[in-house]
């Protein structure tokens, strides 16, 4: 095909060059391959190629270092970067230096062909600022799930789009928000975080938007809120699902109009911030329950990022464990390493506390065990102690179903041990319904019509259940 689109491939691995050359040639492209960055650069400088696919590590030059030069002489040339060093920093550097796409090795051939097709079908993205980062790795992991997060974050570094990060407690939601800021357009500005669950609801509006002197009792001076503190930078709204309704309304207005007023103030202030929100809650369920505004959810959920729990990326555990041991050593604890059986034991653990739980374990092992190499016996002992301590304790990340199952296990175990358990179904249903009805009546101040509507029950059905469970209707009950 004389009019075939031309693709230049640079990779020092002959097997990869062969596979890519054969696959792309079968797809109808004209392909040239090389093992050196210098040859690739000569081809690009001579005007060859409609697309470049390059490795990062090559014998004569780093592909990422070559990328800005290629973009300067050929601004419209699309470049796809591949790397076995599949870290967050690699993905971000590739995006910042103008790569069309980043693919971690090993890659899926069908995905690469799809990327090539996209790259040749539309204009390349604008060149990003060429700035190497000397910061330490902000996110760790080489699993497929983490690679997708790296690529998503890398694409967002040149935008101010609002991001919603979801995930269980301990999965690293604030780490991702910091990475979005530190590698983004607003990195020269401040990063300001506020945890909605940690602030009394009556103070949240003042904390967010500030207040004027005399706006309320005790407001002796003007207070600067987080929106003003974060001007020019990023505002991270952690545990957004715990924001009270009145503050949700004000935040929605800010997102719609781009400005806000302080508590007690009248002069609008421009909201010059990028918003990143995070929660471990199911906000769609909160919307159905009337606890979170649907219109606010869609304003915040412009770009959703779900962080997987550690049990869904067990292949990252050895890398994370090594990372946390290195951090422990840097903080003054003895240097340690893990034996193969210790790593296997770590992979079998459920990790309800996710990466945070793993980091705490690594610090304990570094502090308490004298041997340089930690074996599986030591890991077993520490995990058994943690599991015993947590037995019967509620976990922030667990669902209602998981909590009920955890309590039922004790009843079933008692039955197996010879303690008879009768009418288990009726007993469990009563124990779940009793606090549910109490809380519904409390939330509606004893109004049975409103409580029935909240629960999705007929009023007569609610009355019948109250009689059966011997629950009195008391206003303000808690």
BADRENGU-159764 format. One record per residue (C-alpha): residue number from 1; residue in three letters; x, y, z. Coordinates in nm, 3 decimals, m for minus. Layout:
N
    nr   rest         X         Y         Z
   NUM    ALA         X         Y         Z
...
END
This chain:
478
    nr   rest         X         Y         Z
     1    UNK     0.000     0.000     0.000
     2    UNK     0.179     0.314    m0.120
     3    UNK    m0.058     0.542     0.070
     4    UNK    m0.038     0.345     0.398
     5    UNK     0.009     0.546     0.716
     6    UNK     0.365     0.516     0.845
     7    UNK     0.448     0.407     1.201
     8    UNK     0.793     0.432     1.361
     9    UNK     0.870     0.188     1.643
    10    UNK     1.163     0.225     1.884
    11    UNK     1.224    m0.049     2.141
    12    UNK     1.542    m0.230     2.241
    13    UNK     1.350    m0.557     2.283
    14    UNK     1.366    m0.743     1.950
    15    UNK     1.066    m0.963     2.038
    16    UNK     0.845    m0.660     2.099
    17    UNK     0.962    m0.496     1.775
    18    UNK     0.877    m0.814     1.584
    19    UNK     0.532    m0.856     1.739
    20    UNK     0.438    m0.492     1.683
    21    UNK     0.575    m0.486     1.329
    22    UNK     0.380    m0.797     1.230
    23    UNK     0.055    m0.686     1.394
    24    UNK     0.066    m0.333     1.249
    25    UNK     0.171    m0.453     0.905
    26    UNK    m0.126    m0.694     0.899
    27    UNK    m0.347    m0.399     0.993
    28    UNK    m0.228    m0.218     0.679
    29    UNK     0.033     0.021     0.816
    30    UNK     0.385     0.080     0.685
    31    UNK     0.624     0.006     0.972
    32    UNK     0.990     0.090     1.044
    33    UNK     1.157    m0.037     1.362
    34    UNK     1.476     0.049     1.549
    35    UNK     1.645    m0.036     1.878
    36    UNK     1.793     0.311     1.932
    37    UNK     1.659     0.654     2.021
    38    UNK     1.915     0.823     1.795
    39    UNK     1.783     0.645     1.486
    40    UNK     1.427     0.732     1.582
    41    UNK     1.526     1.095     1.625
    42    UNK     1.690     1.102     1.280
    43    UNK     1.375     0.961     1.119
    44    UNK     1.152     1.212     1.298
    45    UNK     1.383     1.502     1.210
    46    UNK     1.373     1.392     0.844
    47    UNK     0.992     1.412     0.850
    48    UNK     0.925     1.038     0.844
    49    UNK     0.634     0.869     1.018
    50    UNK     0.273     0.962     1.094
    51    UNK     0.294     0.804     1.439
    52    UNK     0.571     0.706     1.683
    53    UNK     0.556     0.416     1.929
    54    UNK     0.853     0.434     2.164
    55    UNK     0.983     0.257     2.471
    56    UNK     1.110     0.465     2.764
    57    UNK     1.436     0.285     2.850
    58    UNK     1.669     0.246     2.550
    59    UNK     2.047     0.201     2.537
    60    UNK     2.136     0.549     2.412
    61    UNK     1.859     0.778     2.544
    62    UNK     1.544     0.780     2.752
    63    UNK     1.233     0.793     2.535
    64    UNK     1.069     1.046     2.768
    65    UNK     1.368     1.281     2.724
    66    UNK     1.340     1.250     2.347
    67    UNK     0.967     1.324     2.347
    68    UNK     0.986     1.706     2.393
    69    UNK     1.242     1.737     2.109
    70    UNK     1.018     1.540     1.876
    71    UNK     0.721     1.760     1.968
    72    UNK     0.922     2.078     1.907
    73    UNK     1.022     1.983     1.551
    74    UNK     0.696     1.798     1.472
    75    UNK     0.416     1.946     1.694
    76    UNK     0.143     1.743     1.522
    77    UNK     0.326     1.411     1.543
    78    UNK     0.141     1.162     1.764
    79    UNK     0.360     0.968     2.007
    80    UNK     0.256     0.659     2.205
    81    UNK     0.485     0.576     2.499
    82    UNK     0.533     0.220     2.628
    83    UNK     0.716     0.127     2.947
    84    UNK     0.785    m0.170     3.171
    85    UNK     0.849     0.089     3.444
    86    UNK     0.474     0.111     3.485
    87    UNK     0.458     0.369     3.762
    88    UNK     0.241     0.672     3.820
    89    UNK     0.532     0.908     3.754
    90    UNK     0.600     0.749     3.415
    91    UNK     0.238     0.797     3.310
    92    UNK     0.233     1.159     3.425
    93    UNK     0.566     1.247     3.262
    94    UNK     0.447     1.096     2.935
    95    UNK     0.131     1.310     2.947
    96    UNK     0.317     1.626     3.051
    97    UNK     0.567     1.588     2.769
    98    UNK     0.302     1.559     2.501
    99    UNK     0.245     1.185     2.455
   100    UNK    m0.083     1.093     2.290
   101    UNK    m0.116     0.783     2.509
   102    UNK     0.080     0.582     2.764
   103    UNK     0.067     0.202     2.769
   104    UNK     0.225    m0.009     3.045
   105    UNK     0.406    m0.331     2.955
   106    UNK     0.296    m0.599     2.910
   107    UNK     0.027    m0.443     2.689
   108    UNK    m0.278    m0.591     2.522
   109    UNK    m0.222    m0.600     2.146
   110    UNK    m0.587    m0.522     2.068
   111    UNK    m0.572    m0.220     2.296
   112    UNK    m0.254    m0.096     2.126
   113    UNK    m0.412    m0.130     1.782
   114    UNK    m0.713     0.066     1.906
   115    UNK    m0.483     0.339     2.040
   116    UNK    m0.301     0.357     1.706
   117    UNK    m0.630     0.391     1.522
   118    UNK    m0.743     0.672     1.754
   119    UNK    m0.409     0.850     1.730
   120    UNK    m0.414     0.853     1.351
   121    UNK    m0.782     0.949     1.335
   122    UNK    m0.766     1.281     1.518
   123    UNK    m0.530     1.565     1.594
   124    UNK    m0.284     1.526     1.876
   125    UNK    m0.342     1.683     2.216
   126    UNK    m0.178     2.021     2.290
   127    UNK     0.177     2.004     2.409
   128    UNK     0.204     2.010     2.785
   129    UNK     0.473     2.193     2.978
   130    UNK     0.801     2.002     2.984
   131    UNK     0.884     1.977     3.347
   132    UNK     1.043     1.678     3.515
   133    UNK     0.927     1.599     3.864
   134    UNK     1.181     1.519     4.130
   135    UNK     0.914     1.423     4.380
   136    UNK     0.891     1.078     4.527
   137    UNK     0.642     0.832     4.391
   138    UNK     0.296     0.947     4.512
   139    UNK     0.109     0.629     4.414
   140    UNK     0.236     0.272     4.419
   141    UNK     0.121    m0.034     4.225
   142    UNK     0.153    m0.207     3.891
   143    UNK    m0.181    m0.388     3.881
   144    UNK    m0.418    m0.330     3.591
   145    UNK    m0.650    m0.131     3.815
   146    UNK    m0.372     0.103     3.929
   147    UNK    m0.243     0.148     3.574
   148    UNK    m0.585     0.273     3.470
   149    UNK    m0.584     0.519     3.760
   150    UNK    m0.239     0.644     3.659
   151    UNK    m0.357     0.702     3.305
   152    UNK    m0.673     0.881     3.420
   153    UNK    m0.480     1.110     3.653
   154    UNK    m0.221     1.179     3.381
   155    UNK    m0.495     1.287     3.141
   156    UNK    m0.639     1.522     3.402
   157    UNK    m0.314     1.709     3.473
   158    UNK    m0.385     1.965     3.199
   159    UNK    m0.748     2.027     3.304
   160    UNK    m0.941     2.189     3.587
   161    UNK    m1.224     1.935     3.574
   162    UNK    m1.399     1.849     3.899
   163    UNK    m1.316     1.498     4.020
   164    UNK    m1.505     1.258     4.248
   165    UNK    m1.287     0.992     4.413
   166    UNK    m1.464     0.694     4.568
   167    UNK    m1.326     0.400     4.760
   168    UNK    m1.316     0.229     5.096
   169    UNK    m1.132     0.385     5.389
   170    UNK    m0.757     0.343     5.358
   171    UNK    m0.744     0.309     4.978
   172    UNK    m0.557     0.637     4.928
   173    UNK    m0.820     0.891     4.823
   174    UNK    m0.622     1.187     4.959
   175    UNK    m0.303     1.057     4.791
   176    UNK    m0.480     1.065     4.454
   177    UNK    m0.617     1.412     4.520
   178    UNK    m0.267     1.533     4.609
   179    UNK    m0.130     1.377     4.290
   180    UNK    m0.397     1.554     4.084
   181    UNK    m0.288     1.881     4.242
   182    UNK     0.090     1.831     4.250
   183    UNK     0.108     1.730     3.884
   184    UNK    m0.170     1.958     3.759
   185    UNK    m0.208     2.311     3.627
   186    UNK    m0.259     2.453     3.978
   187    UNK     0.044     2.294     4.145
   188    UNK     0.192     2.640     4.220
   189    UNK    m0.119     2.721     4.427
   190    UNK    m0.222     2.586     4.768
   191    UNK    m0.373     2.246     4.835
   192    UNK    m0.639     2.279     5.106
   193    UNK    m0.822     1.979     5.252
   194    UNK    m1.131     1.970     5.469
   195    UNK    m1.292     1.657     5.616
   196    UNK    m1.669     1.698     5.633
   197    UNK    m1.706     1.419     5.888
   198    UNK    m1.466     1.587     6.132
   199    UNK    m1.639     1.929     6.156
   200    UNK    m1.958     2.000     6.354
   201    UNK    m2.240     2.055     6.106
   202    UNK    m2.318     2.401     6.242
   203    UNK    m1.964     2.515     6.162
   204    UNK    m1.921     2.368     5.813
   205    UNK    m2.052     2.670     5.621
   206    UNK    m1.823     2.904     5.815
   207    UNK    m1.528     2.668     5.760
   208    UNK    m1.593     2.651     5.387
   209    UNK    m1.696     3.005     5.303
   210    UNK    m1.565     3.212     5.595
   211    UNK    m1.767     3.455     5.805
   212    UNK    m1.794     3.826     5.876
   213    UNK    m1.735     3.981     6.214
   214    UNK    m2.054     3.957     6.419
   215    UNK    m2.213     3.700     6.186
   216    UNK    m2.284     3.479     6.488
   217    UNK    m2.208     3.461     6.857
   218    UNK    m1.833     3.441     6.906
   219    UNK    m1.745     3.579     6.561
   220    UNK    m1.523     3.858     6.694
   221    UNK    m1.315     3.891     6.377
   222    UNK    m1.361     3.808     6.010
   223    UNK    m1.286     3.440     5.942
   224    UNK    m1.128     3.325     5.615
   225    UNK    m1.286     3.006     5.479
   226    UNK    m1.129     2.720     5.288
   227    UNK    m1.247     2.850     4.951
   228    UNK    m1.046     3.169     5.002
   229    UNK    m0.748     2.979     5.147
   230    UNK    m0.739     2.757     4.837
   231    UNK    m0.760     3.046     4.586
   232    UNK    m0.550     2.961     4.281
   233    UNK    m0.513     2.600     4.393
   234    UNK    m0.715     2.293     4.484
   235    UNK    m0.986     2.240     4.746
   236    UNK    m1.020     1.877     4.855
   237    UNK    m1.361     1.800     5.008
   238    UNK    m1.307     1.471     5.190
   239    UNK    m1.604     1.261     5.304
   240    UNK    m1.840     1.475     5.098
   241    UNK    m2.119     1.228     5.178
   242    UNK    m2.124     1.362     5.536
   243    UNK    m2.196     1.720     5.430
   244    UNK    m2.524     1.846     5.583
   245    UNK    m2.810     1.946     5.347
   246    UNK    m2.784     2.322     5.404
   247    UNK    m2.412     2.323     5.318
   248    UNK    m2.485     2.107     5.012
   249    UNK    m2.719     2.378     4.884
   250    UNK    m2.455     2.648     4.924
   251    UNK    m2.186     2.435     4.761
   252    UNK    m2.415     2.365     4.465
   253    UNK    m2.464     2.740     4.420
   254    UNK    m2.088     2.793     4.417
   255    UNK    m2.040     2.525     4.152
   256    UNK    m2.320     2.671     3.940
   257    UNK    m2.230     3.040     3.969
   258    UNK    m1.855     3.028     4.036
   259    UNK    m1.879     3.260     4.337
   260    UNK    m1.981     3.257     4.702
   261    UNK    m2.053     3.488     4.995
   262    UNK    m1.922     3.457     5.348
   263    UNK    m2.159     3.377     5.634
   264    UNK    m2.309     3.716     5.718
   265    UNK    m2.157     3.876     5.408
   266    UNK    m2.317     4.030     5.100
   267    UNK    m2.029     4.085     4.860
   268    UNK    m1.979     3.791     4.619
   269    UNK    m1.627     3.643     4.608
   270    UNK    m1.495     3.467     4.299
   271    UNK    m1.433     3.095     4.362
   272    UNK    m1.094     3.043     4.199
   273    UNK    m1.039     2.678     4.297
   274    UNK    m1.039     2.332     4.151
   275    UNK    m1.275     2.101     4.343
   276    UNK    m1.184     1.741     4.420
   277    UNK    m1.433     1.547     4.633
   278    UNK    m1.402     1.206     4.795
   279    UNK    m1.620     0.964     4.987
   280    UNK    m1.632     0.604     5.106
   281    UNK    m2.013     0.612     5.094
   282    UNK    m2.246     0.502     4.815
   283    UNK    m2.375     0.847     4.719
   284    UNK    m2.639     0.706     4.485
   285    UNK    m2.789     0.521     4.783
   286    UNK    m2.766     0.845     4.985
   287    UNK    m2.955     1.023     4.706
   288    UNK    m3.229     0.759     4.715
   289    UNK    m3.249     0.803     5.091
   290    UNK    m3.281     1.180     5.062
   291    UNK    m2.946     1.243     5.232
   292    UNK    m2.755     1.386     4.935
   293    UNK    m2.863     1.621     4.659
   294    UNK    m2.876     1.457     4.318
   295    UNK    m2.796     1.782     4.134
   296    UNK    m2.487     1.834     4.354
   297    UNK    m2.375     1.477     4.287
   298    UNK    m2.375     1.533     3.911
   299    UNK    m2.189     1.864     3.953
   300    UNK    m1.916     1.687     4.151
   301    UNK    m1.908     1.361     3.958
   302    UNK    m1.768     1.513     3.636
   303    UNK    m1.475     1.269     3.633
   304    UNK    m1.524     0.968     3.865
   305    UNK    m1.222     0.776     3.992
   306    UNK    m1.284     0.455     4.186
   307    UNK    m0.997     0.332     4.399
   308    UNK    m0.999    m0.047     4.431
   309    UNK    m0.966    m0.207     4.775
   310    UNK    m0.639    m0.386     4.840
   311    UNK    m0.808    m0.728     4.817
   312    UNK    m0.879    m0.651     4.448
   313    UNK    m0.513    m0.581     4.367
   314    UNK    m0.318    m0.836     4.571
   315    UNK    m0.040    m0.837     4.308
   316    UNK     0.052    m0.489     4.437
   317    UNK     0.101    m0.605     4.797
   318    UNK     0.475    m0.694     4.769
   319    UNK     0.550    m0.357     4.608
   320    UNK     0.344    m0.169     4.866
   321    UNK     0.498    m0.362     5.156
   322    UNK     0.850    m0.277     5.033
   323    UNK     0.746     0.087     4.989
   324    UNK     0.608     0.106     5.344
   325    UNK     0.916    m0.063     5.490
   326    UNK     1.133     0.194     5.312
   327    UNK     0.921     0.473     5.457
   328    UNK     0.949     0.320     5.802
   329    UNK     1.328     0.310     5.766
   330    UNK     1.334     0.673     5.650
   331    UNK     1.144     0.770     5.966
   332    UNK     1.412     0.611     6.187
   333    UNK     1.290     0.253     6.228
   334    UNK     1.524    m0.042     6.152
   335    UNK     1.549    m0.155     5.791
   336    UNK     1.366    m0.482     5.722
   337    UNK     1.281    m0.715     5.437
   338    UNK     1.013    m0.983     5.396
   339    UNK     1.065    m1.352     5.325
   340    UNK     0.869    m1.520     5.043
   341    UNK     0.636    m1.696     5.289
   342    UNK     0.569    m1.363     5.462
   343    UNK     0.465    m1.211     5.130
   344    UNK     0.236    m1.507     5.059
   345    UNK     0.070    m1.462     5.398
   346    UNK     0.015    m1.094     5.324
   347    UNK    m0.153    m1.180     4.996
   348    UNK    m0.400    m1.413     5.170
   349    UNK    m0.518    m1.150     5.420
   350    UNK    m0.851    m0.972     5.350
   351    UNK    m0.719    m0.621     5.437
   352    UNK    m1.039    m0.455     5.561
   353    UNK    m0.828    m0.147     5.638
   354    UNK    m0.668    m0.155     5.291
   355    UNK    m0.329     0.009     5.225
   356    UNK    m0.345     0.201     5.553
   357    UNK    m0.371    m0.129     5.743
   358    UNK    m0.077    m0.268     5.547
   359    UNK     0.136     0.037     5.625
   360    UNK     0.058     0.011     5.997
   361    UNK     0.154    m0.358     5.991
   362    UNK     0.487    m0.285     5.820
   363    UNK     0.571    m0.021     6.081
   364    UNK     0.485    m0.264     6.363
   365    UNK     0.701    m0.536     6.212
   366    UNK     0.992    m0.294     6.166
   367    UNK     0.965    m0.170     6.524
   368    UNK     0.896    m0.491     6.717
   369    UNK     1.094    m0.769     6.547
   370    UNK     1.473    m0.783     6.580
   371    UNK     1.544    m1.006     6.278
   372    UNK     1.636    m0.833     5.953
   373    UNK     1.418    m1.066     5.744
   374    UNK     1.058    m1.091     5.864
   375    UNK     0.914    m1.440     5.808
   376    UNK     0.560    m1.572     5.774
   377    UNK     0.539    m1.668     6.143
   378    UNK     0.586    m1.306     6.251
   379    UNK     0.330    m1.185     5.996
   380    UNK     0.084    m1.454     6.110
   381    UNK     0.125    m1.349     6.473
   382    UNK     0.063    m0.981     6.400
   383    UNK    m0.232    m1.043     6.172
   384    UNK    m0.389    m1.285     6.421
   385    UNK    m0.353    m1.023     6.695
   386    UNK    m0.511    m0.756     6.474
   387    UNK    m0.798    m0.985     6.376
   388    UNK    m0.861    m1.080     6.740
   389    UNK    m0.862    m0.715     6.846
   390    UNK    m1.102    m0.624     6.566
   391    UNK    m1.340    m0.917     6.625
   392    UNK    m1.686    m0.779     6.679
   393    UNK    m1.572    m0.420     6.623
   394    UNK    m1.744    m0.215     6.350
   395    UNK    m1.528    m0.125     6.051
   396    UNK    m1.570     0.207     5.877
   397    UNK    m1.553     0.055     5.530
   398    UNK    m1.787    m0.241     5.576
   399    UNK    m2.140    m0.254     5.438
   400    UNK    m2.450    m0.326     5.643
   401    UNK    m2.462    m0.675     5.494
   402    UNK    m2.102    m0.738     5.602
   403    UNK    m2.172    m0.610     5.954
   404    UNK    m2.479    m0.832     5.991
   405    UNK    m2.287    m1.132     5.859
   406    UNK    m2.006    m1.070     6.107
   407    UNK    m2.249    m1.077     6.400
   408    UNK    m2.438    m1.378     6.266
   409    UNK    m2.116    m1.578     6.246
   410    UNK    m2.093    m1.563     6.625
   411    UNK    m2.449    m1.696     6.665
   412    UNK    m2.394    m1.977     6.417
   413    UNK    m2.061    m2.065     6.580
   414    UNK    m2.232    m2.084     6.918
   415    UNK    m2.493    m2.319     6.769
   416    UNK    m2.217    m2.545     6.635
   417    UNK    m2.058    m2.549     6.979
   418    UNK    m2.373    m2.693     7.133
   419    UNK    m2.557    m2.375     7.234
   420    UNK    m2.903    m2.406     7.072
   421    UNK    m3.011    m2.110     6.858
   422    UNK    m3.384    m2.113     6.779
   423    UNK    m3.598    m1.890     6.560
   424    UNK    m3.285    m1.727     6.418
   425    UNK    m3.465    m1.560     6.127
   426    UNK    m3.731    m1.391     6.340
   427    UNK    m3.470    m1.292     6.596
   428    UNK    m3.244    m1.128     6.340
   429    UNK    m3.529    m0.951     6.165
   430    UNK    m3.648    m0.804     6.494
   431    UNK    m3.298    m0.691     6.591
   432    UNK    m3.253    m0.515     6.257
   433    UNK    m3.603    m0.364     6.238
   434    UNK    m3.611    m0.234     6.594
   435    UNK    m3.323     0.019     6.561
   436    UNK    m3.431     0.104     6.205
   437    UNK    m3.781     0.204     6.316
   438    UNK    m3.646     0.389     6.620
   439    UNK    m3.412     0.596     6.404
   440    UNK    m3.682     0.667     6.143
   441    UNK    m3.917     0.794     6.413
   442    UNK    m3.636     0.998     6.565
   443    UNK    m3.555     1.160     6.229
   444    UNK    m3.922     1.252     6.177
   445    UNK    m3.976     1.359     6.541
   446    UNK    m4.228     1.082     6.598
   447    UNK    m4.436     1.158     6.288
   448    UNK    m4.559     0.816     6.176
   449    UNK    m4.673     0.936     5.832
   450    UNK    m4.329     1.079     5.750
   451    UNK    m4.151     0.779     5.904
   452    UNK    m4.362     0.540     5.695
   453    UNK    m4.281     0.742     5.380
   454    UNK    m3.909     0.734     5.463
   455    UNK    m3.918     0.357     5.510
   456    UNK    m4.136     0.293     5.207
   457    UNK    m4.406     0.134     5.422
   458    UNK    m4.780     0.174     5.452
   459    UNK    m4.872     0.365     5.768
   460    UNK    m5.082     0.073     5.895
   461    UNK    m4.790    m0.164     5.834
   462    UNK    m4.563     0.067     6.036
   463    UNK    m4.814     0.076     6.324
   464    UNK    m4.838    m0.303     6.319
   465    UNK    m4.460    m0.342     6.334
   466    UNK    m4.437    m0.092     6.622
   467    UNK    m4.688    m0.299     6.820
   468    UNK    m4.514    m0.629     6.740
   469    UNK    m4.174    m0.492     6.840
   470    UNK    m4.321    m0.317     7.146
   471    UNK    m4.178     0.017     7.038
   472    UNK    m4.334     0.328     7.194
   473    UNK    m4.374     0.634     6.972
   474    UNK    m4.183     0.907     7.153
   475    UNK    m4.094     1.241     6.992
   476    UNK    m3.721     1.304     6.962
   477    UNK    m3.632     0.946     7.048
   478    UNK    m3.272     0.857     6.959
END
